[in-house]
């Protein structure tokens, strides 16, 4: 039996409470527009969700959650919002996020002597898998998957500019899948602050499979020689399903002692690490 890394298809416990925690995430300015697909997570726990396109969210309560537990609301390009879980139990809250001031990224002229290079795994197959069950018929269980993350650690051997991101999708039963692409710095061997202030999303069409590419040249993303980073995907949404397919699936080579991936069930859950190498890579232009 092949090994399955149930990164997003973890077993769902029975809901012990009928209460649903809900709210809405808006910009903290005069426009009060929604913050689409903001992440909501209970610090240190595998509880939370992702808001929809209108900033609305909901997730099940649990007796394991304390009223004093911290709830962190994040959006790419915004300062995190913080509250305690007891506030969500008392009311349908509106949470307002302030935009994060960003220094303008320098526009640089690329070196004349560049060489193409691949960072990551450009091959397919493997006995490990990042999987999401096709459970869209059960809307409650489907929401439990929102916000899960999966990432791979990479080290740039040279100074480089990033051209594009690539991920191989082996199976896809959904009519539409929405993922968020994230880049993290690495501190003490763990993902730390995000490296890009821009919300980059992948929207896969009906049953789209094979190599999926995202052009990253407009973001002027650069890595220095020896810099360690994490390239990650966050599950934001899926709609519809096609009979005959069971999972959304990204393969990975396992075991791969010299490489590492991480997973976490929600945006504030604890990290989990595995010696594997997924079918994810960056095309870069490097120089010494």
Backbone bond lengths (Angstrom), bond angles and torsions (degrees), N, CA, C in turn:
res aa  C-N    CA-C-N  psi(-1)  N-CA   C-N-CA  omega(-1)  CA-C   N-CA-C  phi
1 X - - - 1.477 - - 1.526 108.61 -
2 X 1.296 115.83 131.29 1.464 118.50 -177.73 1.524 110.49 -71.87
3 X 1.317 113.69 149.35 1.460 120.65 179.23 1.522 109.67 -75.82
4 X 1.303 117.35 131.33 1.457 122.09 177.28 1.510 108.85 -115.37
5 X 1.313 117.16 121.38 1.469 121.01 170.67 1.507 106.60 -85.57
6 X 1.302 116.99 100.94 1.455 120.22 -174.90 1.516 109.44 -80.99
7 X 1.294 113.98 72.75 1.449 119.77 -172.43 1.510 112.07 -73.05
8 X 1.321 115.51 -38.69 1.449 119.05 176.69 1.520 111.46 -116.33
9 X 1.304 117.27 -17.72 1.457 119.95 -178.89 1.520 111.09 -96.70
10 X 1.309 116.67 41.77 1.455 120.33 179.05 1.523 108.72 -68.73
11 X 1.328 114.64 155.65 1.463 119.04 -177.68 1.508 110.23 -66.02
12 X 1.335 116.93 134.41 1.459 121.54 -177.93 1.512 109.99 -93.18
13 X 1.357 118.87 125.02 1.453 120.73 176.86 1.514 109.84 -71.81
14 X 1.330 115.72 157.80 1.446 119.74 174.32 1.509 109.72 -64.65
15 X 1.307 117.52 138.62 1.445 121.18 178.50 1.520 109.19 -70.91
16 X 1.332 116.10 121.65 1.451 121.07 -176.80 1.512 111.47 -94.69
17 X 1.299 117.26 -2.40 1.459 119.91 179.77 1.522 108.25 -138.97
18 X 1.314 114.81 138.73 1.462 118.85 -179.11 1.511 111.85 -82.02
19 X 1.344 117.49 -10.42 1.453 119.85 -175.31 1.520 110.82 -73.35
20 X 1.304 115.08 141.18 1.453 121.60 175.18 1.517 108.85 -114.34
21 X 1.329 115.97 129.35 1.458 121.64 177.08 1.522 107.68 -88.54
22 X 1.313 116.35 133.02 1.467 118.83 -174.40 1.519 111.25 -147.13
23 X 1.328 115.13 163.10 1.456 121.14 177.87 1.513 110.41 179.43
24 X 1.318 115.51 -167.78 1.459 121.44 179.65 1.516 109.09 -143.47
25 X 1.331 116.82 143.60 1.461 122.83 -178.88 1.519 108.64 -111.27
26 X 1.350 116.02 121.23 1.457 122.16 -178.93 1.521 110.21 -126.25
27 X 1.312 115.55 162.34 1.470 120.90 172.96 1.522 109.40 -71.04
28 X 1.325 116.02 141.93 1.465 120.99 179.23 1.521 109.86 -90.66
29 X 1.326 115.88 61.46 1.459 120.07 176.52 1.526 108.20 -145.60
30 X 1.310 116.78 -173.73 1.460 120.10 -175.37 1.525 113.04 -67.03
31 X 1.329 117.00 -21.41 1.461 119.25 -179.77 1.519 111.98 -76.00
32 X 1.342 116.99 -32.93 1.474 122.56 -178.59 1.529 111.50 50.85
33 X 1.317 116.08 37.36 1.461 119.93 179.47 1.536 109.90 -79.90
34 X 1.326 117.07 156.98 1.467 119.57 -179.12 1.523 112.27 -65.33
35 X 1.328 115.40 152.52 1.461 122.00 168.96 1.529 105.74 -101.71
36 X 1.322 118.02 97.40 1.463 120.13 -173.85 1.523 112.74 -68.67
37 X 1.316 115.88 138.08 1.451 123.50 174.44 1.534 112.89 59.51
38 X 1.331 116.21 33.87 1.465 120.38 172.68 1.528 108.93 -65.96
39 X 1.331 116.45 149.97 1.461 121.38 179.67 1.520 110.09 -95.27
40 X 1.334 116.32 135.77 1.461 122.36 177.78 1.518 107.33 -122.84
41 X 1.328 117.91 121.72 1.459 120.80 -177.51 1.508 112.06 -141.05
42 X 1.350 116.10 145.30 1.457 122.20 173.88 1.521 107.30 -88.76
43 X 1.316 116.99 122.09 1.463 121.74 -171.34 1.520 111.95 -56.96
44 X 1.339 115.08 125.37 1.451 121.80 176.63 1.510 115.07 78.29
45 X 1.331 118.29 5.50 1.459 120.86 -176.75 1.521 110.74 -132.25
46 X 1.340 115.07 157.95 1.460 120.95 -178.23 1.522 110.84 -88.70
47 X 1.328 116.43 52.22 1.459 122.75 -179.66 1.524 108.47 -129.74
48 X 1.324 115.40 145.63 1.449 120.34 179.75 1.507 110.40 141.14
49 X 1.326 115.79 -163.53 1.453 120.29 -177.30 1.521 109.14 -169.54
50 X 1.330 116.13 -167.67 1.454 123.98 172.77 1.525 107.51 -127.51
51 X 1.321 117.10 137.73 1.459 120.87 177.36 1.523 110.32 -68.22
52 X 1.324 115.46 161.33 1.464 118.99 177.06 1.529 109.85 -86.98
53 X 1.317 116.59 -170.00 1.464 120.90 -176.99 1.525 112.90 -64.87
54 X 1.334 117.26 -20.72 1.465 121.96 177.98 1.527 112.69 -98.36
55 X 1.321 116.57 10.64 1.457 120.33 178.14 1.518 114.99 81.16
56 X 1.317 118.69 1.47 1.465 121.73 -178.60 1.523 110.45 -84.90
57 X 1.323 116.14 143.88 1.454 119.97 179.11 1.518 110.42 -143.58
58 X 1.307 115.19 160.46 1.459 122.66 172.35 1.522 108.66 -160.34
59 X 1.319 115.69 146.69 1.461 120.94 175.06 1.521 108.64 -154.28
60 X 1.333 118.20 154.88 1.460 120.91 -173.84 1.512 112.49 -71.62
61 X 1.326 115.29 142.80 1.459 122.39 172.52 1.527 108.52 -77.37
62 X 1.321 116.08 167.39 1.460 121.18 179.16 1.517 109.43 -153.57
63 X 1.342 118.15 144.02 1.468 120.16 175.64 1.527 113.07 -61.50
64 X 1.343 116.85 -18.33 1.465 120.00 178.33 1.527 112.59 -76.06
65 X 1.330 116.79 -11.50 1.459 120.74 178.87 1.518 110.08 -93.16
66 X 1.340 116.41 133.23 1.459 121.43 179.12 1.519 110.05 -95.62
67 X 1.325 115.89 151.74 1.462 120.77 -179.69 1.519 111.55 -61.30
68 X 1.347 116.17 -24.63 1.471 120.58 -178.36 1.525 113.07 -90.94
69 X 1.326 118.16 -1.31 1.462 120.04 178.20 1.530 110.11 -61.37
70 X 1.327 115.63 140.48 1.465 120.79 179.32 1.523 111.18 -81.06
71 X 1.319 115.77 133.92 1.459 122.13 174.96 1.525 107.44 -111.00
72 X 1.340 116.43 124.03 1.459 121.97 -178.02 1.515 108.55 -109.90
73 X 1.321 115.83 127.06 1.463 122.18 178.95 1.527 107.83 -112.18
74 X 1.310 116.35 122.81 1.460 120.61 -175.77 1.518 111.14 -129.29
75 X 1.313 115.13 148.81 1.451 123.14 172.66 1.514 107.95 -143.44
76 X 1.314 117.77 141.68 1.460 120.45 -179.75 1.521 108.98 -63.22
77 X 1.339 116.47 124.10 1.458 121.23 -178.30 1.518 113.73 91.50
78 X 1.355 117.06 6.60 1.472 121.72 -179.91 1.526 110.43 -126.01
79 X 1.343 115.59 153.79 1.451 120.44 171.34 1.527 108.68 -72.15
80 X 1.344 118.62 141.18 1.467 119.80 179.43 1.527 111.44 -62.23
81 X 1.329 116.13 143.16 1.457 122.38 172.05 1.518 108.93 -100.40
82 X 1.332 116.80 144.90 1.460 121.06 -176.57 1.524 110.49 -132.20
83 X 1.316 115.04 139.52 1.456 121.80 174.67 1.513 107.51 -153.56
84 X 1.330 117.94 177.65 1.454 120.99 175.76 1.521 108.74 -107.62
85 X 1.313 115.51 154.27 1.453 120.19 -173.56 1.526 111.98 -60.80
86 X 1.330 116.96 -32.85 1.452 119.99 179.78 1.514 113.10 -57.04
87 X 1.330 116.99 -30.47 1.465 119.95 178.58 1.529 111.16 -66.48
88 X 1.340 117.21 -36.69 1.457 120.03 177.79 1.522 111.32 -70.35
89 X 1.321 116.73 -29.08 1.462 119.72 179.20 1.524 111.82 -72.44
90 X 1.321 116.29 -23.37 1.462 119.60 -175.14 1.523 113.16 -90.04
91 X 1.352 116.74 -27.02 1.468 118.24 -173.37 1.520 110.84 -158.17
92 X 1.323 114.43 160.64 1.455 122.91 171.98 1.533 106.04 -81.49
93 X 1.338 116.43 98.69 1.460 120.96 -167.89 1.525 113.05 -86.87
94 X 1.331 114.56 152.38 1.458 122.38 166.17 1.518 107.43 -107.50
95 X 1.314 116.62 121.76 1.462 122.90 -177.71 1.522 107.63 -109.58
96 X 1.310 116.40 126.77 1.466 120.89 -176.54 1.532 110.04 -109.81
97 X 1.315 115.06 126.70 1.459 121.47 -179.43 1.519 110.69 -105.82
98 X 1.327 114.98 134.97 1.462 120.82 176.24 1.522 109.59 -88.15
99 X 1.309 116.03 140.83 1.459 119.56 177.78 1.522 109.74 -65.79
100 X 1.307 115.24 146.50 1.455 122.26 179.81 1.520 108.93 -91.77
101 X 1.343 118.37 116.21 1.470 118.92 178.14 1.524 110.35 -58.36
102 X 1.307 116.61 134.59 1.456 121.52 -177.31 1.509 109.84 -123.96
103 X 1.323 114.23 131.47 1.459 118.85 173.74 1.521 108.75 -69.72
104 X 1.311 116.79 141.83 1.454 120.55 179.21 1.522 109.78 -64.50
105 X 1.332 115.85 130.28 1.458 119.94 178.17 1.524 109.17 -72.39
106 X 1.309 115.47 134.05 1.447 120.07 -179.28 1.527 110.59 -66.64
107 X 1.313 115.44 136.80 1.463 120.69 174.21 1.521 107.12 -91.42
108 X 1.314 115.80 116.01 1.453 120.04 -175.47 1.518 110.40 -110.12
109 X 1.306 115.11 151.05 1.454 121.27 174.50 1.514 107.75 -87.37
110 X 1.315 116.71 124.84 1.451 120.25 -176.22 1.533 111.36 -66.49
111 X 1.325 114.62 144.40 1.456 120.14 177.68 1.523 110.01 -58.83
112 X 1.300 115.12 149.29 1.464 119.25 -178.46 1.521 110.96 -72.57
113 X 1.325 117.35 -37.36 1.459 121.33 -176.55 1.526 109.17 -98.12
114 X 1.313 114.93 88.73 1.457 121.59 179.64 1.517 109.42 -116.42
115 X 1.333 114.89 151.01 1.456 119.03 176.63 1.523 109.36 -128.79
116 X 1.335 118.32 134.58 1.467 120.75 178.38 1.523 110.40 -64.97
117 X 1.318 115.43 145.75 1.453 120.78 -179.12 1.524 108.85 -152.53
118 X 1.317 116.21 150.88 1.461 122.20 178.20 1.516 108.91 -111.68
119 X 1.340 116.46 127.32 1.464 122.17 173.71 1.524 107.68 -108.76
120 X 1.326 116.45 115.11 1.452 119.65 -179.54 1.515 111.55 117.50
121 X 1.326 115.92 -160.77 1.468 122.66 -174.24 1.523 110.07 -110.60
122 X 1.332 116.29 113.77 1.460 121.29 -177.41 1.522 111.77 -99.50
123 X 1.330 117.95 15.50 1.454 122.01 177.13 1.518 110.02 -110.04
124 X 1.329 116.23 165.58 1.463 120.95 -176.94 1.522 109.70 -113.44
125 X 1.313 116.45 176.62 1.456 121.23 -179.62 1.514 111.75 85.86
126 X 1.314 115.42 173.93 1.458 121.53 -178.18 1.513 110.79 134.99
127 X 1.336 116.86 154.22 1.464 120.48 -176.59 1.514 112.83 -90.64
128 X 1.313 117.70 -7.42 1.465 120.89 175.27 1.525 108.68 -103.48
129 X 1.334 115.36 153.02 1.461 118.93 -174.61 1.527 111.04 -146.47
130 X 1.329 115.24 140.46 1.461 121.43 166.72 1.509 105.14 -92.12
131 X 1.333 116.91 115.15 1.452 119.79 -171.43 1.519 112.37 -128.47
132 X 1.317 114.88 148.19 1.455 123.12 171.37 1.518 107.03 -129.42
133 X 1.322 116.71 121.96 1.463 119.89 179.86 1.522 111.14 -64.46
134 X 1.314 116.77 147.45 1.468 120.98 174.92 1.526 108.27 -82.02
135 X 1.316 115.77 83.73 1.464 122.20 -173.71 1.514 110.70 -116.55
136 X 1.328 116.89 27.15 1.458 119.48 -173.23 1.519 112.90 -66.31
137 X 1.347 118.84 -16.60 1.461 120.04 177.58 1.524 111.62 -69.56
138 X 1.323 116.52 -22.74 1.464 121.78 179.75 1.520 107.67 -107.14
139 X 1.337 118.10 95.41 1.459 121.81 -171.48 1.519 112.34 -65.23
140 X 1.349 118.49 -31.30 1.469 120.43 179.96 1.512 109.85 -67.44
141 X 1.328 117.30 -48.53 1.466 119.99 179.97 1.518 110.75 -66.75
142 X 1.330 117.62 -34.20 1.465 119.79 179.50 1.520 111.09 -61.86
143 X 1.347 116.89 -39.43 1.463 119.60 179.98 1.522 111.53 -65.87
144 X 1.337 117.29 -26.21 1.462 119.58 179.88 1.516 112.06 -65.72
145 X 1.309 118.61 -20.32 1.461 121.93 -179.40 1.529 112.85 -83.64
146 X 1.321 116.69 -19.14 1.457 119.95 -174.37 1.524 111.33 -63.90
147 X 1.325 116.42 136.58 1.463 121.46 177.24 1.508 114.69 96.43
148 X 1.331 118.07 -8.38 1.466 120.13 179.28 1.526 110.52 -65.52
149 X 1.337 115.81 149.21 1.468 121.15 -178.07 1.525 111.00 -128.82
150 X 1.320 113.31 155.50 1.460 122.22 179.83 1.520 107.29 -150.30
151 X 1.329 117.94 126.75 1.455 119.01 -176.75 1.513 112.89 -145.93
152 X 1.323 116.16 160.16 1.451 122.07 179.05 1.525 110.08 -122.83
153 X 1.316 116.02 142.15 1.464 122.57 179.75 1.522 109.45 -85.82
154 X 1.333 116.03 133.57 1.452 122.14 178.19 1.526 109.63 -132.24
155 X 1.326 115.68 150.31 1.460 121.48 175.02 1.516 108.39 -128.79
156 X 1.324 116.29 128.02 1.456 120.18 -179.67 1.527 109.56 -82.81
157 X 1.346 119.01 121.42 1.466 120.58 179.71 1.524 113.16 -75.79
158 X 1.341 116.31 -15.76 1.466 121.13 179.74 1.526 109.16 -141.15
159 X 1.317 115.95 167.59 1.460 119.75 168.72 1.529 107.92 -62.74
160 X 1.329 117.12 138.96 1.456 117.38 -176.86 1.521 112.50 -155.59
161 X 1.334 114.86 157.31 1.451 124.40 168.81 1.528 107.21 -103.94
162 X 1.309 117.54 144.04 1.468 121.38 -178.85 1.525 109.51 -95.80
163 X 1.321 115.83 127.15 1.463 121.61 178.42 1.526 112.01 -92.15
164 X 1.341 116.47 -50.01 1.465 118.32 -177.11 1.523 111.86 -158.81
165 X 1.333 114.72 161.94 1.461 124.82 176.15 1.524 108.26 -108.50
166 X 1.352 116.35 142.85 1.456 121.01 -179.14 1.527 110.39 -138.33
167 X 1.337 115.98 135.35 1.465 121.62 175.42 1.519 108.56 -135.64
168 X 1.336 116.34 141.27 1.452 120.69 179.90 1.525 109.96 -99.36
169 X 1.326 116.44 121.24 1.467 122.62 178.02 1.521 107.65 -102.37
170 X 1.326 115.94 114.07 1.463 120.93 -176.37 1.525 112.10 -82.32
171 X 1.334 116.68 -36.48 1.459 120.99 -179.61 1.518 108.86 -144.03
172 X 1.330 115.45 142.23 1.461 119.93 -178.56 1.534 109.18 -151.87
173 X 1.342 117.60 104.89 1.459 120.07 -177.82 1.527 114.13 -87.82
174 X 1.331 117.41 -3.39 1.454 120.58 -168.42 1.522 112.85 -92.59
175 X 1.314 115.12 152.65 1.460 120.81 175.13 1.520 111.37 -74.25
176 X 1.332 115.90 -29.48 1.468 120.87 174.02 1.514 109.46 -154.23
177 X 1.321 115.74 137.02 1.464 122.73 177.10 1.522 108.16 -126.08
178 X 1.322 116.19 136.11 1.464 121.24 177.14 1.531 108.79 -121.01
179 X 1.337 115.45 124.91 1.465 122.70 179.55 1.519 109.17 -125.87
180 X 1.320 116.11 153.75 1.466 121.32 174.22 1.525 108.85 -110.11
181 X 1.331 116.32 132.49 1.456 122.52 177.03 1.522 108.85 -93.56
182 X 1.336 115.70 126.97 1.463 121.47 -176.72 1.525 110.07 -126.68
183 X 1.332 115.57 144.68 1.455 122.46 172.52 1.528 107.98 -122.57
184 X 1.336 116.25 124.11 1.459 121.28 179.74 1.522 110.67 -114.96
185 X 1.322 116.20 144.73 1.452 120.63 163.48 1.532 107.77 -72.82
186 X 1.320 117.06 164.15 1.461 121.65 179.40 1.520 109.08 -116.39
187 X 1.328 116.77 125.02 1.456 123.29 176.98 1.523 108.47 -128.60
188 X 1.333 117.03 126.93 1.464 122.44 179.48 1.528 111.05 54.72
189 X 1.329 116.59 36.21 1.448 121.42 176.79 1.515 115.41 76.46
190 X 1.338 116.76 12.79 1.462 120.40 -178.42 1.526 110.71 -131.24
191 X 1.341 116.99 154.44 1.468 118.80 174.69 1.522 110.40 -59.49
192 X 1.321 116.12 139.20 1.472 121.02 -178.06 1.526 109.23 -125.83
193 X 1.332 117.49 -127.09 1.457 119.88 -175.54 1.524 111.57 -71.92
194 X 1.346 115.35 152.84 1.451 120.58 178.01 1.527 110.24 -75.49
195 X 1.321 115.64 144.93 1.457 121.23 -175.34 1.521 113.31 -94.00
196 X 1.332 117.07 -15.19 1.465 120.53 179.84 1.523 110.16 -124.82
197 X 1.329 118.33 131.97 1.464 121.00 178.56 1.527 113.54 -83.91
198 X 1.327 116.77 1.93 1.458 121.59 -175.35 1.522 110.62 -99.38
199 X 1.332 116.06 136.51 1.459 121.45 178.58 1.522 108.85 -83.05
200 X 1.339 116.27 103.53 1.460 122.29 -178.78 1.523 108.26 -101.80
201 X 1.319 116.43 120.00 1.458 120.97 -177.83 1.518 111.11 -121.01
202 X 1.338 115.40 146.50 1.451 122.88 174.85 1.529 106.92 -108.80
203 X 1.300 116.81 127.36 1.466 121.11 175.64 1.523 107.31 -117.77
204 X 1.329 116.11 112.64 1.452 121.97 -178.82 1.524 109.54 -94.11
205 X 1.323 115.53 133.66 1.458 121.38 -178.83 1.527 110.28 -78.35
206 X 1.314 115.87 -176.61 1.464 123.30 -174.42 1.522 112.54 -51.55
207 X 1.363 115.92 113.14 1.465 124.10 177.30 1.525 113.74 58.50
208 X 1.310 118.55 22.61 1.459 120.47 -177.39 1.523 110.41 -62.27
209 X 1.327 114.96 128.88 1.457 121.26 -178.28 1.525 109.85 -136.52
210 X 1.330 115.47 -179.00 1.457 120.55 -177.81 1.524 111.20 85.82
211 X 1.325 115.97 -161.86 1.459 120.40 -179.39 1.527 110.42 -75.47
212 X 1.325 115.88 128.22 1.462 123.06 177.48 1.520 107.46 -110.11
213 X 1.335 116.59 126.93 1.472 120.89 -175.86 1.522 110.94 -115.81
214 X 1.337 115.66 142.26 1.465 122.50 174.59 1.521 108.33 -124.98
215 X 1.317 116.82 122.06 1.459 121.59 178.54 1.526 109.68 -72.68
216 X 1.337 117.26 122.42 1.461 121.73 -178.06 1.524 113.31 -112.39
217 X 1.311 117.82 3.10 1.465 119.98 -178.81 1.538 112.60 -59.57
218 X 1.355 120.12 -36.39 1.468 118.97 -179.11 1.529 113.89 -63.73
219 X 1.342 117.94 -16.31 1.469 119.89 -175.52 1.523 113.38 -93.38
220 X 1.339 117.01 -1.91 1.457 121.64 176.01 1.529 111.57 51.25
221 X 1.325 115.97 44.97 1.463 121.80 -178.02 1.526 109.73 -82.36
222 X 1.332 116.11 125.74 1.457 122.09 -177.51 1.517 109.88 -130.26
223 X 1.335 115.71 145.36 1.461 121.75 174.61 1.519 108.61 -124.59
224 X 1.302 115.10 144.68 1.465 119.87 177.96 1.522 110.32 -92.77
225 X 1.300 116.38 161.60 1.465 122.17 -178.56 1.525 110.48 -57.21
226 X 1.328 116.12 126.58 1.458 121.12 179.31 1.514 115.12 83.10
227 X 1.312 118.26 -0.69 1.470 120.66 -178.97 1.520 110.69 -70.47
228 X 1.330 116.01 131.87 1.460 121.77 177.45 1.528 109.08 -97.40
229 X 1.329 115.21 134.17 1.461 120.75 -179.38 1.526 109.39 -137.35
230 X 1.311 115.94 168.13 1.458 122.62 169.72 1.521 107.84 -123.07
231 X 1.329 116.33 129.94 1.462 122.55 172.19 1.520 106.40 -105.25
232 X 1.335 117.51 124.90 1.459 120.30 -171.04 1.515 111.95 -134.77
233 X 1.337 114.70 158.32 1.454 123.20 172.83 1.519 109.07 -121.78
234 X 1.322 116.45 137.32 1.464 121.99 176.22 1.526 108.35 -116.52
235 X 1.327 115.87 133.92 1.462 121.79 -179.35 1.522 109.23 -79.67
236 X 1.340 116.81 118.64 1.460 121.46 -176.62 1.523 113.43 -106.11
237 X 1.333 117.13 -38.80 1.463 117.73 -176.56 1.526 109.45 -173.02
238 X 1.333 115.05 157.31 1.460 122.12 171.88 1.515 107.80 -152.07
239 X 1.317 116.86 142.51 1.458 120.69 179.22 1.518 109.21 -133.34
240 X 1.325 115.43 146.46 1.454 121.68 176.85 1.506 112.52 67.21
241 X 1.306 116.09 165.29 1.461 120.13 173.78 1.515 109.54 -152.91
242 X 1.332 115.33 159.54 1.451 122.02 -179.83 1.524 108.80 -111.26
243 X 1.305 119.26 123.92 1.466 120.91 179.99 1.526 111.36 -56.62
244 X 1.324 115.58 142.99 1.453 120.62 178.18 1.515 113.95 100.72
245 X 1.360 117.36 -14.07 1.459 120.84 176.71 1.531 109.12 -113.59
246 X 1.314 115.69 141.65 1.458 119.66 -175.72 1.517 114.42 -108.94
247 X 1.328 118.21 -26.31 1.457 120.23 -171.33 1.527 111.68 -140.75
248 X 1.322 113.98 152.49 1.463 121.82 159.21 1.521 104.81 -89.02
249 X 1.319 118.25 129.96 1.458 120.36 -163.04 1.523 111.68 -141.16
250 X 1.347 116.99 125.32 1.465 123.84 169.54 1.527 107.27 -118.33
251 X 1.349 119.23 119.79 1.464 121.06 -176.34 1.520 112.75 -78.16
252 X 1.349 114.99 160.61 1.462 121.34 177.36 1.518 109.39 -148.92
253 X 1.334 116.38 145.09 1.456 121.67 174.19 1.527 108.88 -76.70
254 X 1.342 116.43 133.24 1.466 121.78 -179.15 1.530 108.38 -150.41
255 X 1.358 117.81 137.47 1.466 125.89 -5.91 1.518 110.75 -78.12
256 X 1.308 115.58 156.29 1.455 122.30 178.37 1.524 107.07 -139.32
257 X 1.344 117.94 81.02 1.467 122.14 -169.84 1.520 115.21 -57.64
258 X 1.323 117.84 -25.96 1.463 120.64 -177.49 1.521 112.71 -89.94
259 X 1.325 116.61 0.98 1.462 120.48 -178.63 1.520 109.67 -130.71
260 X 1.328 115.19 160.26 1.454 119.47 -173.89 1.521 109.93 -144.40
261 X 1.343 115.17 138.90 1.449 120.51 169.35 1.525 108.49 -119.73
262 X 1.323 116.08 160.78 1.458 120.72 174.04 1.513 108.58 -125.80
263 X 1.318 115.24 156.26 1.460 120.97 170.54 1.527 108.22 -138.48
264 X 1.323 115.87 157.52 1.456 120.90 165.53 1.525 107.81 -152.80
265 X 1.335 115.58 144.46 1.450 121.04 -172.14 1.520 113.05 -71.36
266 X 1.337 116.66 -32.87 1.460 122.13 179.04 1.525 108.61 -141.25
267 X 1.338 115.74 174.17 1.462 119.96 -172.26 1.523 113.78 -66.27
268 X 1.354 118.03 -19.21 1.464 120.72 179.49 1.521 112.14 -119.95
269 X 1.325 117.50 11.95 1.462 121.47 -179.85 1.527 110.64 -75.51
270 X 1.322 115.84 168.41 1.462 120.88 179.08 1.527 109.98 -73.49
271 X 1.343 114.71 148.08 1.458 120.51 179.34 1.524 110.49 -74.29
272 X 1.333 115.73 146.74 1.459 122.84 171.23 1.523 107.35 -127.06
273 X 1.338 117.32 139.50 1.454 120.99 -173.72 1.529 110.50 -123.81
274 X 1.360 115.74 144.44 1.453 121.81 -179.15 1.530 109.86 -140.24
275 X 1.344 117.63 145.05 1.475 120.68 177.07 1.528 110.44 -82.24
276 X 1.296 116.88 80.55 1.463 121.78 -177.72 1.519 109.82 -142.40
277 X 1.328 115.15 165.30 1.469 120.90 -178.47 1.519 109.02 -136.03
278 X 1.335 118.08 104.42 1.461 121.07 -175.74 1.527 112.38 -78.51
279 X 1.319 115.13 165.93 1.470 121.48 177.33 1.526 109.31 -80.05
280 X 1.321 114.23 71.15 1.470 123.90 179.42 1.522 107.44 -136.84
281 X 1.324 116.62 134.40 1.459 118.24 176.81 1.526 110.79 -152.81
282 X 1.333 114.53 162.48 1.456 123.21 174.43 1.521 108.77 -114.23
283 X 1.316 117.09 135.44 1.458 120.93 165.82 1.522 107.82 -89.35
284 X 1.325 116.37 126.69 1.463 121.00 -177.43 1.527 109.39 -131.56
285 X 1.336 114.94 163.32 1.461 123.05 172.45 1.528 106.41 -116.63
286 X 1.314 117.16 116.87 1.459 121.32 -171.09 1.523 112.43 -112.43
287 X 1.303 113.50 159.39 1.457 121.89 173.38 1.520 107.63 -147.54
288 X 1.304 115.69 162.14 1.466 119.30 -177.86 1.523 110.52 -79.26
